[in-house]
Amino acid sequence: MPAEHLERAPSGGDLGDLVAGSGIRHVHVLAWRDLDDAEAGGSEVHAHEVVSRWADAGLAVTLRTSEALGLPGEVERSGYRVIRRGGRYTLFPRAVLAEMTGRHGPRDAVVEVWNGVPFLTPIWAAFPRMTILHHHHGALWPSVLPRIPAGLGSLLERRLAPPFYRTTPIVTLSESSRAELIRDLHLRPDTVHVVEPGIDAGYGPGGDRSPTPLVLSVGRLTTAKRVDVMIRAVEGVRRQVPGTRLEIIGDGPAEADLRSLVEGLDATEWVRLRGRVGQPDLLDAYRRAWVLASASVSEGWGMTLTEAAACGTPGVATRIPGHEDAVEDGVSGLLADDDRQLVDHLARVLSDDVGRSALEAGALTNAARYTWERTATEAFRVLASTVGR
């Protein structure tokens, strides 16, 4: 979501002690995109929240990503260095070559964020090393690339790359994503570790709910997020719960098509596409909504679901890996097995005041478990475990 961030608490002492005793001082992180990129999403937020806390704890962190339109090639942010070089795909060979020749400076450990295309660190980087892999991207390839390139990308992710990672610790975000990685990518169970993402401490209950039923959708506007399905779902909900409105926050390549769909359905009075918003507006939207909904087909977690939960807003989402952990079905929200059930679940939450109140309470309880301090500490614990291999 947006590059603006609420104030975060400093890292706890546990992380500082862990860093001090690890022998690691310089960490290089390789990622596809940077937080300030116009296309940044949950993966970039996750990387920023983790490495900024590593920097707070005393590590010298360099994040290497692709170029971003209108942004400088190098910048300091939140205590760590960001280097942007290369395009979306030339980044990979250029970053690897720079690492192998030492152009990024000294390094005691390397972390790669495997976002569909891997950096293949096991081939060229000795331990200590770690890979962050949010989820299997199988469902995403056809939605972002033409058929042949999508097939090649999927083959690389599913079959060609995984054998090289047999001894590399993998950090993923949820138990359901872990099971998916073991099943589909054939990664070794003993190497795949679950470290759930945190929730910014600035998210919390407050303000007033919308006086009329309000469904909120937050995220990048891409084919895989299926915001078009959400619009049609709310159209169906309105037959059962008149007056229901839908707000959509986020931007992306599907925005023009979604605006056309809204106009074609004559839905401009009850659907509002707000685009990318700042953090205060996002917080206000979470608090006003009656439910946060997602029809996505692929997620490592679903951070917007837990952010909304921290504001006391329950979620209704597709039953996919990631969502299955971010939403405690029947406690903090409801999971839908198909598009028809998505409509039914939304109508049920919006029309049942008592049931919705119970889900709101469950959402707050569930969200209280997740902090970025814990995420950063446990992720570094995995990296530190590889020292001496």
SULSUL-V113418 format. One line per field, one symbol per residue. ss: DSSP state (A for helix, B for strand, O for the rest). psi: psi as a letter, one per 20 degrees, with the letter a starting at -180 (. if undefined). burial: # if it has 24 or more other ideal C-beta (glycine too) atoms within 12 Angstrom, else .. A space follows every 10 residues. Layout:
ss: ???
psi: ???
burial: ???
//
This chain:
ss: OOOOOOOOOO OOAAAAAAAA AAOOOBBBBB OOOOOOOOOO OAAAAAAAAA AAAAAAOOOB BBBBBOOOOO OOOBBBBOOB BBBBOOOOOA AAAAAAAAAA AOOOOOOOBB BBBOOOOOOO AAAAOOOOBB BBOOOOOAAA AAAAOOAAAA AAAAAAAAAA OAAAAOOOOB BBOOAAAAAA AAAAOOOOAA ABBBOOOOOO OOOOOOOOOO OOOBBBBBOO OOAAAOAAAA AAAAAAAAAA OOOOBBBBBO OOOOAAAAAA AAAAOOOOOO BBBBBOOOAA AAAAAAAAOO BBBBOOOOOO OOAAAAAAAA OOOOBBBBOO OOAAAAOOBO OOBBBBOOAA AAAAAAAAAA AOAAAAAAAA AAAAAAAOOO OAAAAAAAAA AAAAOOOOO
psi: aqiqqrpqqq qrhggggggh ihiphppppp qgrqhiqhjq bhghgggghg hhhgghiiqo ppooarqppj qqipqppkiq pppopqahhi gghgggghgh jjijaqphqp pqonmfpqil hhhiprqprq poohrpjgih ghiiqrgghg ggggggghgg ghhijhjppp priqhhhghg hgghikqphi ioppoqqapp iiprqraqqq iqpppppprp nrghilhhhg ghghghhhhh nqiprppopr raijgghhhh ggghjljhhi pooiaprrgh hgghgghhqh qpqpkqipqh fmhhghghhh jjorqprqnr qfhihhpopi giaqpphrhg hggggghggh ingghhhghg ghgggghiip qhggggghgh hgghiipi.
burial: ###.##.#.. ##..#..##. .#.####### #######.## ########## ########## ########.. ......##.# ######.... ##.###.##. ...#..#### ########## ##..#.#### ########## #.##...... ..##.###.. ##.##..### ########.# ##.##.#... ########## .##.....## ..######## ########## ########.. #..####### ##.##..##. ##....#..# ####.##.#. .######### ########## ########## ########## #########. .#####..#. .######### .....#..## .###.##..# ########## #######..
//
